[in-house]
């Protein structure tokens, strides 16, 4: 399945420093939390521009973030 990844990136921060990683595919959002992907429909606002502190990241960047978040848990 093909995903689009988004990282929460507040002003002055880098995507790799995020503590919130979200993925989207076919109308479904999931957040990486506690070492697994969980349904997160509240992130639909990313698509309509209301969640402007999220930016799209490549799958390679997402994998780096996932590794870091997994180590931190």
N, C-alpha and C positions, 0 to 999 in steps of 0.2 A: 504494500500500500504506500502511496506517495503522500508525504506530509509536508506542510509548511510550518516552520518553527518560528516562534516569537519569544524574545527575551524582554523582561522588564528592565529598562535602562533609564534610570533617572538622570537628569541633567548633571553633567560632570563625571558620570560613571562610564564604564566600558561594558559591552555585552558579556564578556567573559566573567565579569564580577557579579552577574545577576544571581538572585536567590529565587527567581521565578521564571521557569521555562514552560512554555505552552506549545502544544502542537495542534494543527488543524488538518482535517481531511474530510471531504464530503459532508460538510455541514456539522461536523462534530469536533468539539474542542476537548482537549485533555491537558491536565497539568501534571508535571512530574512532582510528586509529593511522597515523602517517606519511602523513597526507593522504588516507586512504581507510578505508572500512569493512571490517573483517575479522571472520570468524567468531570468536565468543568464548563458547563454551558454559559456561565456568567461572562466568559471572555468573548462572546459574540461582538461586543462593542469594539474590539480591535478592528473588525472588518469595516465598520462604519466610521472609523476615525475618532471615536470618543475616548478610547484608551490611548492617548497620544504618548504615553511613557513606554509603550511597547514598540520594538522595532523587529522587523523580519531578520532572521539570521540564517546562514547557510546550514545545511545538515552537518557539515564538518565542524562548524562552530558549536552547533547544538550538541554534538557528541563530546566535545571538550568540556562543555558546561555540565553535561550528564556525568561524566567521569568525576569532575570536581565535586558536584553535589552528592554523588554516591559515597565518595570518600568522607565527606563531612558528616554523614549520618551515622 
